[in-house]
Amino acid sequence: MTRRLRCNGTGSGVNGCPSIHEDLDTGEVIVHGPALTDPDDIAQLRHLNEGEVPIVVPRELLVDFGPKEVVRVPNIIGLDEFDRLFTQFEHTAWRLETRRRYASDELTDTYAQFIQGEPVNWWGVDAEWCAERREQIALGKRFERVRMVDNPPTAGQLYLLDNARRNSAVGEKILSLWRKEADGLGLRTEDFWIFDSRLVALLNFDDADNLVSVELITEPAAVLRYAMVRDAVLHHAIPYEEFAARLTAKED
């Protein structure tokens, strides 16, 4: 079975070598870098078995990106604490949405309208959620999100593409990205918020697409990994209006 690997980080800003990856299922760590080849150096190594390859990595790579715990214990926060993050951050709140559906969307009247083919003319821009967004944006804060879309899009993704009018109306910047492009970047399909580039709220869903928990991540190297995902996604995502226009043209 193919491993699910995550790149934790690299010690090079140029060619990505050496680097540390982590197996998301087993927790094993994979390190790659230049091989140790000098016979006199290799002769000094103990317990080097057949098939093993010694490599050389800078100490900083292990300190910055190696695991800090034998068994990682996630910091799960309550939904009230999660909600407070949206008023306590100082500058930017950025979201990546990767799922094909969200169960909570399907409980709304607007979703029922949309699925029935009725135009959704009222998105509740006077609701409490929208009012809070406008308040924070008036303070000079910025909200952005990128939504991955399958080809063809799922019903839930088409609903959110229409729903983006509401988010945009209260000041959020909404962009879209084909999943195929994201897959080409080797990105993990996780939903998360990143606040001020210093903490991450990782959203965990069950098999029925319900949000079940939120994990708070503050360790700098881990936050950096998510910031790298954000930067890669932003390089390829386009405004949702342009994405919707291309999708309509494609269907025609």
C-alpha positions in Angstrom: 0.0 0.0 0.0 1.3 3.4 -0.9 2.2 5.5 2.1 0.5 8.8 2.8 3.5 11.2 3.2 3.6 14.8 4.3 6.6 17.0 3.7 7.4 18.5 7.1 10.0 20.8 5.8 13.3 21.3 4.0 16.7 22.6 5.0 17.1 24.2 1.6 15.3 27.1 0.0 16.5 26.2 -3.5 16.3 22.5 -4.4 14.3 21.0 -1.5 17.1 18.8 -0.3 17.6 17.6 2.4 14.0 17.2 3.6 12.0 15.5 6.2 8.7 13.7 5.5 6.3 11.9 7.9 4.1 8.9 7.3 0.7 10.1 8.4 -0.5 6.6 9.3 2.5 5.1 11.0 4.3 8.2 12.3 7.5 7.0 10.7 9.9 9.7 9.6 11.6 9.7 6.2 14.7 11.8 5.7 16.5 12.4 2.4 19.6 14.2 1.5 23.1 13.7 0.1 24.5 10.2 0.7 27.5 9.6 2.8 29.9 7.9 0.4 33.4 8.2 1.6 34.6 4.6 2.6 36.6 5.9 5.6 33.5 7.7 6.9 31.2 4.7 6.3 33.7 2.4 8.1 33.1 4.4 11.3 29.4 3.8 11.3 28.0 1.2 13.7 24.9 -1.0 13.0 24.8 0.0 9.3 22.9 -3.0 7.8 22.7 -4.2 4.3 20.3 -2.1 2.2 20.6 0.9 4.5 22.0 4.2 3.1 23.6 6.7 5.4 22.8 10.3 4.5 24.0 13.7 5.8 21.6 16.3 7.0 22.1 19.6 8.9 21.3 19.5 12.6 18.9 22.4 12.0 16.7 20.3 9.8 16.0 17.8 12.5 15.5 20.5 15.1 13.1 22.6 13.0 11.1 19.8 11.3 11.6 16.6 13.2 8.9 15.3 15.5 9.2 16.7 19.1 7.2 13.9 20.7 7.2 10.1 20.5 3.4 10.1 20.4 1.8 13.3 19.3 -1.2 14.4 21.4 -3.5 16.7 19.5 -4.7 19.9 21.2 -8.5 19.7 20.7 -10.4 22.9 21.5 -14.1 23.5 22.0 -16.3 25.1 19.4 -16.7 28.2 21.6 -12.9 28.7 21.7 -12.8 28.1 18.0 -15.4 30.8 17.4 -13.4 33.3 19.5 -10.4 32.9 17.1 -12.4 34.9 14.5 -12.4 38.0 16.7 -9.1 37.6 18.5 -6.8 37.4 15.5 -5.0 40.6 14.5 -4.5 40.7 10.8 -5.5 37.7 8.5 -7.7 34.7 8.7 -7.3 32.3 5.8 -9.3 29.1 5.0 -8.8 26.1 2.8 -11.9 24.1 1.9 -11.2 20.7 0.4 -14.2 18.5 1.0 -16.8 17.4 -1.6 -19.7 18.2 0.7 -20.4 19.7 4.1 -23.3 18.1 6.0 -24.1 21.4 7.8 -24.8 23.1 4.4 -27.4 20.5 3.6 -29.5 21.5 6.7 -30.1 25.0 5.4 -33.1 26.4 3.6 -30.8 27.9 0.9 -29.4 24.5 0.1 -32.9 23.1 -0.3 -33.7 26.0 -2.7 -30.5 25.5 -4.6 -30.9 21.8 -5.1 -34.5 22.3 -6.3 -33.2 24.6 -9.0 -34.7 27.7 -7.4 -32.6 31.0 -7.5 -31.2 31.8 -4.0 -31.9 35.6 -3.8 -31.4 36.0 -0.1 -28.3 34.7 1.6 -29.0 36.2 5.0 -26.4 39.0 4.8 -27.9 40.6 8.0 -27.4 37.4 10.0 -25.1 37.4 13.1 -22.3 35.6 11.3 -22.3 38.3 8.5 -22.5 41.1 11.0 -19.4 39.8 12.8 -17.5 39.5 9.6 -18.3 43.1 8.7 -17.2 44.3 12.1 -13.9 42.6 11.9 -13.2 43.7 8.4 -14.1 47.3 9.4 -11.2 47.0 11.9 -8.8 46.4 9.0 -8.7 42.6 9.3 -8.8 40.4 6.3 -10.7 37.1 5.6 -9.8 34.9 2.6 -10.6 31.4 1.6 -9.9 29.0 -1.3 -12.3 26.3 -2.2 -11.3 23.1 -4.1 -13.6 22.0 -6.8 -13.9 18.6 -8.5 -14.4 18.1 -12.2 -17.3 17.8 -12.6 -18.2 19.7 -9.4 -20.3 18.1 -6.8 -23.7 19.5 -5.8 -22.2 20.8 -2.5 -19.4 22.6 -4.4 -21.8 24.2 -6.8 -23.8 25.4 -3.8 -20.8 27.0 -2.2 -19.8 28.6 -5.5 -23.2 30.3 -5.5 -22.9 31.0 -1.7 -19.7 32.8 -2.3 -21.8 35.9 -3.2 -22.7 36.1 0.5 -19.2 35.8 1.7 -18.0 38.4 -0.8 -20.8 40.8 0.1 -19.5 41.0 3.7 -15.9 41.5 2.7 -14.3 38.0 2.4 -12.1 37.3 -0.6 -13.2 34.0 -2.1 -11.1 32.0 -4.7 -11.5 28.6 -6.3 -9.1 25.9 -7.4 -9.6 22.7 -9.5 -8.8 19.7 -7.3 -6.6 18.4 -10.2 -4.4 21.4 -9.9 -4.1 20.9 -6.1 -3.3 17.2 -6.6 -0.5 18.2 -9.0 1.0 20.3 -6.2 1.0 17.3 -3.9 -1.1 19.0 -1.3 -2.8 17.3 1.6 -6.6 17.5 1.4 -7.2 19.0 4.8 -9.6 21.8 5.9 -8.0 24.4 8.1 -7.9 28.0 9.1 -4.6 29.8 9.6 -4.7 33.0 11.7 -2.0 35.6 11.5 0.4 33.0 10.1 1.0 31.9 13.7 -1.6 29.4 14.6 -3.7 26.8 12.7 -7.2 25.5 13.4 -7.4 22.0 11.7 -11.0 21.0 11.1 -11.6 17.3 11.5 -14.7 15.7 9.9 -16.3 12.2 10.2 -17.2 10.0 7.3 -20.6 11.7 7.1 -18.9 15.1 6.5 -19.9 16.5 9.9 -17.3 18.7 11.7 -16.5 16.7 14.8 -13.5 18.5 16.3 -11.0 21.3 15.9 -7.3 20.9 16.6 -5.3 23.9 17.5 -1.7 23.9 16.2 0.8 26.5 17.4 4.2 24.8 17.0 6.1 27.1 14.6 7.4 24.4 12.2 3.9 22.8 11.9 2.3 26.2 11.3 4.9 26.8 8.6 3.8 23.7 6.8 0.3 25.0 6.5 1.5 28.5 5.5 3.4 26.8 2.7 0.2 25.1 1.5 -1.6 28.4 1.6 1.1 30.1 -0.5 1.0 27.2 -3.1 -2.8 27.3 -3.3 -2.9 31.1 -3.7 -0.5 30.9 -6.6 -3.0 28.8 -8.6 -6.4 29.8 -7.3 -8.6 32.4 -9.1 -11.5 34.6 -8.0 -14.7 32.7 -7.7 -16.5 35.0 -10.2 -13.9 34.1 -12.8 -14.0 30.5 -11.9 -17.9 30.4 -12.2 -17.7 32.2 -15.5 -15.3 29.6 -16.9 -17.4 26.8 -15.6 -20.5 28.2 -17.3 -18.7 28.7 -20.5 -17.4 25.1 -20.3 -20.9 23.8 -19.8 -22.2 25.8 -22.8 
